[in-house]
Amino acid sequence: GGVVSRDASFRRASRSQCIKRYFYGNSISPKPAADGSVSAVTPHYQFSPCLIEVPFDDVQIHKLSNISLSASLLPISAKQSTDPIQLTTIASSEITPKFQHSVLAVCHPSSAEKYERSGSARDLYLAGVAGFVVVEKVDVDKGLLSLLSPCAGSLPSRNLLVGDIFWME
């Protein structure tokens, strides 16, 4: 027993499998026919995610960035006065196809309201999220994001967080 370190490819495959399970659920095996044979059909999944289109102007994407300073850059016994994690709001004009396949966290409506009142990034990134979506397509000409969502309907909040996690089927 003990701690086993996993290599990067194992962690990447495990993350991809977890994201797929979040959107599609577990694979459901086909039922055998009356004669006992199993047909070679495509697998079915528990869930059916949907694709929703959202105009750039209807969402506010915030990029998480880490700007913690090395202790050697600070005066002796001084502590960093800024929050080590900062949010950068992405303007609609900066939404480009580079966001394709990004996993976005949908902020919970109450934390989004709190953030809009206070302006403190901590109110968004330390709060729980309402769920996740994946950017399937960025249509710059029409100003639309196509998002893979685990459920139909509108997003519970217009505030989305983007980090450095990408996923494609």
Backbone as ProteinMPNN parsed JSONL, in Angstrom:
{"seq_chain_A": "GGVVSRDASFRRASRSQCIKRYFYGNSISPKPAADGSVSAVTPHYQFSPCLIEVPFDDVQIHKLSNISLSASLLPISAKQSTDPIQLTTIASSEITPKFQHSVLAVCHPSSAEKYERSGSARDLYLAGVAGFVVVEKVDVDKGLLSLLSPCAGSLPSRNLLVGDIFWME", "coords_chain_A": {"N_chain_A": [[0.806, -1.17, 0.0], [0.243, 2.346, -0.273], [1.139, 5.552, -1.641], [0.72, 5.992, -5.05], [2.234, 7.295, -7.817], [0.954, 8.741, -10.747], [1.46, 8.796, -14.251], [1.531, 11.508, -16.694], [0.022, 10.899, -19.018], [-1.762, 8.941, -18.121], [-3.242, 10.398, -16.212], [-4.359, 12.329, -17.904], [-5.984, 10.729, -19.59], [-7.713, 9.688, -17.682], [-8.967, 12.042, -16.75], [-10.282, 12.835, -19.104], [-12.073, 10.715, -19.41], [-13.651, 11.073, -17.108], [-14.837, 13.57, -17.65], [-16.331, 12.932, -19.923], [-18.113, 11.114, -18.764], [-19.467, 12.875, -17.083], [-21.024, 14.378, -18.888], [-22.341, 12.435, -20.483], [-22.97, 10.219, -18.914], [-22.892, 6.795, -17.755], [-22.01, 4.086, -19.94], [-24.48, 2.138, -21.507], [-25.016, -1.194, -21.807], [-26.011, -3.056, -24.708], [-29.039, -4.953, -24.798], [-29.166, -8.513, -24.852], [-30.319, -10.406, -27.669], [-33.263, -12.516, -28.216], [-32.229, -14.965, -28.994], [-29.872, -14.978, -27.667], [-27.738, -13.671, -28.773], [-25.69, -10.759, -29.169], [-26.091, -7.739, -30.693], [-23.947, -5.771, -32.763], [-24.04, -2.781, -32.06], [-23.92, 0.8, -31.797], [-22.818, 2.123, -28.681], [-25.101, 2.995, -26.035], [-25.926, 5.731, -23.915], [-26.499, 6.904, -20.531], [-27.292, 9.594, -20.29], [-28.325, 12.417, -22.305], [-26.735, 14.902, -23.56], [-27.147, 18.364, -24.557], [-26.828, 20.734, -27.245], [-26.309, 24.079, -26.954], [-26.786, 27.377, -28.151], [-25.223, 30.405, -27.619], [-25.171, 33.887, -27.612], [-22.216, 35.933, -27.819], [-22.411, 38.302, -26.349], [-24.178, 37.667, -24.343], [-22.904, 36.289, -22.369], [-20.355, 36.305, -19.844], [-17.1, 35.806, -19.805], [-14.579, 34.721, -17.695], [-11.164, 34.566, -17.169], [-9.06, 32.521, -15.337], [-6.139, 33.322, -13.627], [-2.888, 32.907, -12.309], [-1.008, 34.8, -10.188], [0.95, 34.72, -8.202], [3.539, 35.96, -6.165], [7.002, 35.349, -5.842], [8.547, 34.71, -2.719], [11.06, 35.766, -2.521], [10.957, 38.069, -4.008], [9.623, 39.865, -2.513], [9.705, 42.33, 0.159], [11.579, 41.714, 3.198], [9.939, 39.602, 5.455], [7.472, 40.409, 4.483], [4.161, 40.03, 3.203], [2.299, 38.855, 0.391], [0.084, 41.196, -0.957], [-1.918, 41.167, -2.812], [-4.536, 39.132, -4.181], [-3.673, 35.78, -4.776], [-4.78, 34.496, -6.969], [-6.127, 35.699, -9.885], [-8.782, 37.213, -11.776], [-9.431, 37.66, -15.149], [-11.438, 39.435, -17.243], [-12.793, 38.397, -20.247], [-13.193, 40.116, -23.153], [-15.913, 40.471, -25.504], [-14.933, 40.797, -28.08], [-12.565, 39.448, -27.904], [-13.126, 36.8, -27.899], [-12.37, 33.976, -29.483], [-11.738, 31.33, -31.934], [-9.856, 29.888, -30.448], [-10.927, 29.204, -28.044], [-12.374, 26.951, -28.477], [-13.3, 23.709, -27.488], [-12.76, 24.202, -24.836], [-13.292, 23.688, -21.373], [-15.747, 25.069, -19.469], [-16.65, 26.543, -16.41], [-19.798, 27.046, -15.034], [-20.855, 29.652, -13.227], [-22.463, 29.754, -10.05], [-25.653, 31.275, -9.627], [-26.049, 32.87, -7.25], [-23.431, 33.381, -6.326], [-22.461, 34.755, -8.509], [-24.019, 37.08, -8.439], [-23.124, 38.12, -6.014], [-20.451, 38.594, -6.671], [-20.767, 40.558, -8.663], [-21.702, 42.648, -7.121], [-19.617, 43.081, -5.247], [-17.179, 42.919, -6.646], [-15.031, 41.37, -6.052], [-12.847, 38.851, -6.884], [-12.653, 36.483, -5.494], [-15.213, 35.844, -4.726], [-16.265, 34.527, -6.894], [-14.45, 32.411, -7.715], [-14.051, 30.868, -5.419], [-16.494, 29.934, -4.715], [-19.095, 27.447, -5.042], [-19.924, 25.832, -8.153], [-22.482, 25.965, -10.701], [-22.442, 24.098, -12.671], [-20.938, 22.56, -15.577], [-19.845, 23.366, -18.896], [-18.934, 22.69, -22.317], [-17.103, 24.237, -24.854], [-18.095, 23.82, -27.995], [-18.096, 24.961, -30.511], [-16.987, 28.001, -31.971], [-18.388, 30.673, -33.387], [-17.332, 33.271, -34.887], [-18.171, 35.112, -36.826], [-21.001, 35.193, -36.575], [-21.114, 35.728, -33.921], [-21.542, 33.766, -31.932], [-21.473, 31.236, -29.411], [-21.28, 27.776, -29.348], [-22.35, 25.538, -27.079], [-21.789, 22.55, -25.318], [-23.999, 21.172, -23.206], [-25.038, 19.682, -20.119], [-27.75, 19.689, -19.698], [-30.897, 20.77, -21.067], [-32.046, 24.079, -21.972], [-31.645, 27.467, -20.719], [-28.548, 28.933, -19.513], [-27.786, 28.972, -16.017], [-26.435, 31.182, -15.095], [-24.729, 34.066, -16.332], [-22.065, 34.287, -16.003], [-19.034, 32.798, -16.626], [-16.308, 30.625, -15.987], [-13.062, 30.15, -17.204], [-10.376, 27.965, -17.501], [-7.527, 26.064, -17.915], [-8.319, 23.661, -19.038], [-9.114, 21.394, -21.485], [-11.367, 19.587, -23.631], [-12.265, 17.127, -25.912], [-14.409, 15.024, -27.775]], "CA_chain_A": [[0.0, 0.0, 0.0], [0.925, 3.624, -0.289], [0.811, 6.475, -2.716], [1.261, 5.633, -6.361], [2.149, 8.448, -8.712], [0.464, 8.415, -12.092], [2.101, 9.632, -15.273], [0.661, 12.518, -17.298], [-0.929, 10.307, -19.972], [-2.813, 8.279, -17.338], [-4.093, 11.45, -15.643], [-5.097, 12.94, -19.019], [-7.03, 9.786, -19.999], [-8.685, 9.612, -16.586], [-9.737, 13.289, -16.777], [-11.16, 12.786, -20.275], [-13.14, 9.752, -19.107], [-14.546, 11.696, -16.121], [-15.611, 14.619, -18.313], [-17.325, 12.254, -20.765], [-19.133, 10.562, -17.869], [-20.267, 14.003, -16.597], [-21.997, 14.775, -19.908], [-23.079, 11.317, -21.09], [-23.269, 9.151, -17.969], [-22.242, 5.522, -18.047], [-22.44, 3.37, -21.135], [-25.478, 1.104, -21.241], [-24.787, -2.317, -22.72], [-27.231, -3.483, -25.398], [-29.647, -6.185, -24.284], [-29.029, -9.626, -25.8], [-31.531, -10.816, -28.395], [-33.9, -13.726, -27.697], [-31.372, -16.121, -29.247], [-28.67, -14.852, -26.859], [-26.691, -12.908, -29.456], [-25.663, -9.317, -28.924], [-25.784, -7.068, -31.957], [-22.86, -4.788, -32.695], [-24.586, -1.444, -32.261], [-23.193, 1.823, -31.059], [-23.247, 2.114, -27.282], [-26.049, 3.999, -25.573], [-25.498, 6.32, -22.655], [-27.576, 7.277, -19.622], [-27.72, 10.975, -20.488], [-28.237, 12.995, -23.648], [-26.473, 16.334, -23.447], [-27.654, 19.134, -25.691], [-26.0, 21.822, -27.735], [-27.023, 25.347, -26.868], [-26.066, 28.483, -28.763], [-25.292, 31.591, -26.772], [-24.447, 35.036, -28.17], [-21.063, 36.398, -27.039], [-22.812, 39.374, -25.443], [-25.012, 37.136, -23.265], [-22.065, 35.638, -21.364], [-19.158, 37.01, -19.42], [-16.097, 34.773, -19.559], [-13.475, 35.173, -16.849], [-9.999, 33.677, -17.227], [-8.325, 32.411, -14.086], [-4.694, 33.4, -13.79], [-2.163, 32.846, -11.056], [0.072, 35.785, -10.19], [1.587, 34.779, -6.893], [4.915, 36.425, -6.214], [7.989, 34.595, -5.086], [8.896, 35.381, -1.465], [12.315, 36.489, -2.713], [10.669, 39.354, -4.64], [8.965, 40.727, -1.534], [10.572, 42.759, 1.266], [11.702, 40.727, 4.279], [8.752, 39.35, 6.277], [6.257, 40.967, 3.877], [3.267, 39.063, 2.57], [1.664, 39.349, -0.832], [-1.157, 41.889, -0.616], [-2.95, 40.872, -3.809], [-5.015, 37.76, -4.2], [-2.786, 35.018, -5.669], [-5.506, 34.122, -8.185], [-6.802, 36.848, -10.441], [-9.718, 36.99, -12.871], [-9.376, 38.602, -16.252], [-12.659, 39.314, -18.028], [-12.544, 38.307, -21.684], [-14.136, 40.939, -23.919], [-16.562, 39.759, -26.618], [-14.047, 40.859, -29.252], [-11.435, 38.545, -27.678], [-13.58, 35.412, -27.983], [-11.892, 33.472, -30.771], [-11.768, 29.865, -31.995], [-8.94, 29.246, -29.492], [-11.74, 28.731, -26.917], [-13.018, 25.692, -28.833], [-12.991, 22.555, -26.639], [-12.5, 24.609, -23.453], [-14.292, 23.355, -20.365], [-16.096, 26.282, -18.738], [-17.479, 26.373, -15.221], [-20.917, 27.986, -14.974], [-20.928, 30.134, -11.847], [-23.769, 29.703, -9.406], [-26.249, 32.612, -9.69], [-25.845, 33.674, -6.035], [-22.043, 33.856, -6.273], [-22.32, 35.742, -9.584], [-24.602, 38.326, -7.923], [-22.212, 38.616, -4.981], [-19.28, 39.113, -7.382], [-21.144, 41.797, -9.346], [-21.817, 43.693, -6.097], [-18.352, 43.351, -4.554], [-16.034, 43.005, -7.553], [-13.959, 40.515, -5.538], [-12.724, 37.612, -7.649], [-12.836, 35.35, -4.571], [-16.631, 35.504, -4.688], [-16.549, 33.603, -7.994], [-13.66, 31.189, -7.819], [-14.124, 30.043, -4.215], [-17.876, 29.452, -4.563], [-19.46, 26.291, -5.846], [-20.41, 26.159, -9.494], [-23.763, 25.356, -11.056], [-22.167, 22.993, -13.588], [-19.886, 22.763, -16.566], [-20.174, 23.276, -20.319], [-17.759, 22.617, -23.182], [-17.263, 25.023, -26.075], [-17.997, 22.947, -29.158], [-17.825, 25.761, -31.703], [-16.985, 29.455, -31.827], [-18.712, 31.302, -34.661], [-16.986, 34.685, -34.72], [-18.984, 35.911, -37.747], [-22.343, 35.368, -36.009], [-21.0, 36.079, -32.507], [-22.203, 32.706, -31.164], [-20.772, 30.098, -28.833], [-22.066, 26.543, -29.263], [-21.912, 24.903, -25.841], [-22.331, 21.247, -24.933], [-24.537, 21.336, -21.858], [-25.647, 18.433, -19.651], [-29.211, 19.781, -19.689], [-31.473, 21.75, -21.989], [-32.467, 25.336, -21.36], [-30.633, 28.526, -20.631], [-27.558, 28.814, -18.449], [-28.272, 29.615, -14.786], [-25.686, 32.413, -14.859], [-23.988, 34.504, -17.513], [-20.654, 34.289, -15.641], [-18.365, 31.526, -16.883], [-14.88, 30.624, -15.682], [-12.26, 29.304, -18.087], [-9.028, 27.702, -17.022], [-6.693, 25.472, -18.965], [-8.768, 22.296, -19.295], [-9.759, 21.209, -22.799], [-11.893, 18.241, -23.828], [-12.983, 16.844, -27.156], [-14.809, 13.615, -27.823]], "C_chain_A": [[0.855, 1.242, 0.0], [0.48, 4.462, -1.466], [1.493, 6.025, -3.997], [1.13, 6.855, -7.258], [1.743, 7.965, -10.106], [1.153, 9.328, -13.097], [1.058, 10.528, -15.936], [-0.367, 11.909, -18.244], [-2.062, 9.585, -19.242], [-3.78, 9.317, -16.773], [-4.943, 12.115, -16.716], [-6.248, 12.034, -19.458], [-8.115, 9.682, -18.934], [-9.566, 10.858, -16.548], [-10.727, 13.274, -17.925], [-12.343, 11.854, -20.028], [-14.137, 10.347, -18.102], [-15.412, 12.787, -16.75], [-16.684, 13.994, -19.198], [-18.453, 11.692, -19.907], [-20.026, 11.674, -17.318], [-21.361, 14.357, -17.599], [-22.878, 13.622, -20.386], [-23.512, 10.238, -20.1], [-22.508, 7.892, -18.35], [-22.812, 4.909, -19.316], [-23.419, 2.271, -20.732], [-25.281, 0.008, -22.273], [-26.092, -2.695, -23.409], [-27.734, -4.806, -24.817], [-29.465, -7.304, -25.309], [-30.377, -9.966, -26.447], [-32.066, -12.106, -27.785], [-33.021, -14.955, -27.909], [-30.042, -16.039, -28.487], [-27.56, -14.052, -27.514], [-26.811, -11.418, -29.119], [-25.262, -8.65, -30.232], [-24.691, -6.028, -31.731], [-23.419, -3.414, -33.038], [-23.744, -0.443, -31.484], [-23.7, 1.845, -29.62], [-24.237, 3.237, -26.981], [-25.565, 4.493, -24.22], [-26.706, 6.737, -21.837], [-28.15, 8.658, -19.926], [-27.581, 11.39, -21.945], [-27.993, 14.489, -23.511], [-26.996, 17.073, -24.666], [-26.673, 20.249, -26.041], [-26.829, 23.097, -27.661], [-26.144, 26.439, -27.492], [-26.316, 29.742, -27.945], [-24.543, 32.731, -27.462], [-23.309, 35.468, -27.235], [-21.486, 37.407, -25.98], [-23.669, 38.894, -24.273], [-24.211, 36.43, -22.177], [-20.892, 36.544, -21.016], [-18.157, 35.932, -19.019], [-14.947, 35.393, -18.777], [-12.365, 34.133, -16.91], [-9.313, 33.705, -15.881], [-6.836, 32.514, -14.386], [-4.05, 33.482, -12.41], [-1.027, 33.857, -11.115], [0.752, 35.858, -8.832], [3.06, 35.136, -7.067], [5.805, 35.522, -5.38], [8.336, 35.388, -3.825], [10.185, 36.182, -1.618], [12.11, 37.852, -3.375], [10.043, 40.354, -3.666], [9.973, 41.188, -0.473], [10.557, 41.707, 2.379], [10.461, 40.776, 5.16], [7.474, 39.987, 5.733], [5.445, 39.838, 3.248], [2.639, 39.696, 1.349], [0.33, 39.975, -0.483], [-2.27, 41.642, -1.629], [-3.357, 39.411, -3.701], [-4.14, 36.963, -5.171], [-3.466, 34.552, -6.958], [-6.306, 35.329, -8.639], [-7.757, 36.406, -11.552], [-9.528, 38.081, -13.911], [-10.641, 38.395, -17.069], [-12.293, 39.371, -19.51], [-13.615, 39.13, -22.402], [-14.719, 40.116, -25.066], [-15.672, 39.724, -27.848], [-12.848, 39.921, -29.129], [-11.837, 37.071, -27.713], [-13.281, 34.927, -29.397], [-11.993, 31.951, -30.788], [-10.783, 29.161, -31.055], [-9.7, 28.723, -28.257], [-12.439, 27.402, -27.225], [-12.439, 24.564, -27.988], [-12.619, 22.935, -25.207], [-13.635, 24.147, -22.555], [-14.497, 24.621, -19.54], [-16.944, 25.923, -17.531], [-18.564, 27.441, -15.257], [-21.079, 28.385, -13.51], [-22.351, 30.039, -11.318], [-24.349, 31.117, -9.376], [-25.994, 33.468, -8.441], [-24.415, 34.186, -5.927], [-21.779, 34.888, -7.366], [-22.877, 37.097, -9.131], [-23.683, 38.963, -6.885], [-20.975, 39.234, -5.629], [-19.599, 40.449, -8.051], [-21.293, 42.958, -8.367], [-20.45, 44.085, -5.536], [-17.167, 43.569, -5.485], [-14.866, 42.142, -7.117], [-13.961, 39.171, -6.267], [-12.97, 36.382, -6.772], [-14.299, 34.898, -4.525], [-17.018, 34.548, -5.806], [-15.761, 32.306, -7.877], [-13.641, 30.337, -6.555], [-15.516, 29.459, -3.981], [-18.083, 28.189, -5.389], [-19.976, 26.728, -7.206], [-21.727, 25.436, -9.748], [-23.568, 24.157, -11.979], [-21.073, 23.373, -14.555], [-20.463, 22.655, -17.97], [-18.855, 23.197, -21.087], [-18.057, 23.417, -24.441], [-17.029, 24.099, -27.264], [-17.61, 23.715, -30.41], [-17.872, 27.233, -31.343], [-17.231, 30.036, -33.211], [-18.518, 32.809, -34.504], [-17.856, 35.569, -35.608], [-20.373, 36.205, -37.182], [-22.296, 35.795, -34.541], [-21.668, 35.071, -31.601], [-21.214, 31.68, -30.631], [-21.728, 28.919, -28.845], [-21.509, 25.761, -28.084], [-22.583, 23.557, -25.651], [-22.726, 21.365, -23.47], [-25.167, 20.029, -21.4], [-27.172, 18.485, -19.615], [-29.667, 20.89, -20.636], [-31.843, 23.025, -21.227], [-31.33, 26.324, -21.283], [-29.677, 28.26, -19.47], [-28.072, 29.512, -17.2], [-27.582, 30.938, -14.475], [-24.958, 32.796, -16.134], [-22.489, 34.505, -17.261], [-20.061, 32.893, -15.788], [-16.89, 31.677, -16.561], [-14.169, 29.687, -16.64], [-10.877, 29.176, -17.473], [-8.193, 27.163, -18.162], [-7.049, 24.016, -19.237], [-9.535, 22.278, -20.611], [-10.249, 19.779, -22.896], [-12.573, 18.169, -25.187], [-13.253, 15.353, -27.206], [-13.948, 12.855, -28.787]], "O_chain_A": [[2.059, 1.181, 0.248], [-0.449, 4.105, -2.19], [2.686, 5.719, -4.016], [0.034, 7.386, -7.435], [2.16, 6.899, -10.557], [1.397, 10.501, -12.814], [-0.145, 10.332, -15.762], [-1.514, 12.355, -18.273], [-3.204, 9.616, -19.699], [-4.996, 9.139, -16.845], [-6.109, 12.432, -16.481], [-7.363, 12.51, -19.674], [-9.301, 9.599, -19.255], [-10.775, 10.755, -16.338], [-11.885, 13.656, -17.752], [-13.476, 12.167, -20.392], [-15.343, 10.141, -18.238], [-16.591, 12.912, -16.418], [-17.82, 14.468, -19.225], [-19.622, 11.784, -20.282], [-21.218, 11.452, -17.105], [-22.501, 14.61, -17.209], [-24.058, 13.832, -20.667], [-24.36, 9.413, -20.439], [-21.592, 7.929, -19.17], [-23.947, 5.183, -19.707], [-23.211, 1.567, -19.744], [-25.371, 0.256, -23.476], [-27.156, -2.665, -22.79], [-26.949, -5.658, -24.4], [-29.595, -7.066, -26.51], [-31.432, -9.822, -25.829], [-31.411, -12.72, -26.943], [-33.054, -15.887, -27.105], [-29.186, -16.912, -28.633], [-26.542, -13.778, -26.879], [-27.893, -10.909, -28.826], [-24.218, -8.962, -30.805], [-24.545, -5.484, -30.636], [-23.286, -2.943, -34.167], [-22.954, -0.817, -30.617], [-24.883, 1.612, -29.373], [-24.201, 4.296, -27.608], [-24.889, 3.778, -23.48], [-27.803, 6.904, -22.371], [-29.36, 8.864, -19.83], [-26.823, 10.795, -22.712], [-28.94, 15.261, -23.362], [-27.258, 16.458, -25.7], [-25.821, 20.64, -25.243], [-27.915, 23.181, -28.236], [-24.92, 26.416, -27.369], [-27.452, 30.09, -27.626], [-23.391, 32.554, -27.857], [-23.431, 35.378, -26.014], [-20.99, 37.381, -24.854], [-23.867, 39.635, -23.31], [-24.778, 36.014, -21.167], [-20.499, 37.419, -21.788], [-18.343, 35.235, -18.021], [-14.415, 36.442, -19.143], [-12.617, 32.943, -16.72], [-9.017, 34.773, -15.343], [-6.336, 31.86, -15.301], [-4.609, 34.057, -11.477], [-0.174, 33.78, -11.999], [1.092, 36.945, -8.364], [3.728, 34.673, -7.991], [5.395, 35.004, -4.342], [8.408, 36.616, -3.87], [10.382, 37.174, -0.916], [12.996, 38.704, -3.311], [9.946, 41.545, -3.964], [10.977, 40.516, -0.235], [9.625, 40.91, 2.478], [9.999, 41.846, 5.556], [6.487, 40.092, 6.461], [5.994, 38.822, 2.82], [2.466, 40.913, 1.278], [-0.479, 39.361, 0.212], [-3.441, 41.882, -1.334], [-2.611, 38.574, -3.194], [-3.889, 37.426, -6.283], [-2.785, 34.246, -7.937], [-7.07, 35.908, -7.867], [-7.564, 35.366, -12.18], [-9.472, 39.268, -13.589], [-10.891, 37.286, -17.543], [-11.582, 40.27, -19.96], [-14.808, 38.859, -22.264], [-14.087, 39.173, -25.541], [-15.658, 38.734, -28.579], [-12.186, 39.626, -30.125], [-10.987, 36.191, -27.573], [-13.862, 35.403, -30.373], [-12.302, 31.343, -29.763], [-10.871, 27.945, -30.884], [-9.175, 27.896, -27.512], [-13.03, 26.794, -26.333], [-11.225, 24.481, -27.799], [-12.204, 22.07, -24.435], [-14.804, 24.21, -22.937], [-13.549, 25.176, -18.985], [-17.85, 25.095, -17.623], [-18.272, 28.615, -15.488], [-21.402, 27.553, -12.662], [-23.317, 30.224, -12.058], [-23.613, 32.07, -9.124], [-25.749, 34.668, -8.562], [-24.201, 35.313, -5.481], [-20.968, 35.795, -7.179], [-22.281, 38.139, -9.405], [-23.486, 40.178, -6.874], [-20.502, 40.281, -5.188], [-18.785, 41.372, -8.008], [-21.046, 44.11, -8.722], [-20.156, 45.269, -5.369], [-16.249, 44.32, -5.155], [-13.81, 42.174, -7.749], [-14.96, 38.451, -6.262], [-13.444, 35.356, -7.26], [-14.587, 33.72, -4.312], [-18.007, 33.826, -5.679], [-16.339, 31.221, -7.932], [-13.245, 29.173, -6.619], [-15.687, 28.581, -3.135], [-17.328, 27.909, -6.32], [-20.412, 27.866, -7.378], [-22.045, 24.437, -9.104], [-24.439, 23.29, -12.058], [-20.375, 24.372, -14.378], [-21.442, 21.945, -18.202], [-17.801, 23.583, -20.58], [-19.134, 23.292, -25.025], [-15.908, 23.653, -27.507], [-16.891, 23.201, -31.267], [-18.682, 27.663, -30.523], [-16.392, 29.911, -34.102], [-19.413, 33.524, -34.053], [-18.243, 36.662, -35.195], [-20.867, 37.327, -37.293], [-23.319, 36.181, -33.976], [-22.294, 35.448, -30.611], [-20.253, 31.307, -31.303], [-22.869, 29.044, -28.4], [-20.342, 25.368, -28.083], [-23.798, 23.432, -25.803], [-21.888, 21.627, -22.607], [-25.774, 19.328, -22.209], [-27.823, 17.445, -19.512], [-28.917, 21.814, -20.954], [-31.935, 23.031, -20.0], [-30.21, 26.057, -21.718], [-29.965, 27.469, -18.571], [-28.733, 30.545, -17.306], [-28.088, 31.729, -13.679], [-24.608, 31.927, -16.932], [-21.71, 34.7, -18.194], [-20.519, 31.937, -15.163], [-16.29, 32.718, -16.825], [-14.616, 28.562, -16.865], [-10.294, 30.148, -16.993], [-8.159, 27.741, -19.248], [-6.188, 23.224, -19.621], [-10.475, 23.045, -20.816], [-9.649, 18.865, -22.331], [-13.355, 19.044, -25.555], [-12.454, 14.535, -26.751], [-14.133, 11.651, -28.964]]}, "name": "protein", "num_of_chains": 1, "seq": "GGVVSRDASFRRASRSQCIKRYFYGNSISPKPAADGSVSAVTPHYQFSPCLIEVPFDDVQIHKLSNISLSASLLPISAKQSTDPIQLTTIASSEITPKFQHSVLAVCHPSSAEKYERSGSARDLYLAGVAGFVVVEKVDVDKGLLSLLSPCAGSLPSRNLLVGDIFWME"}
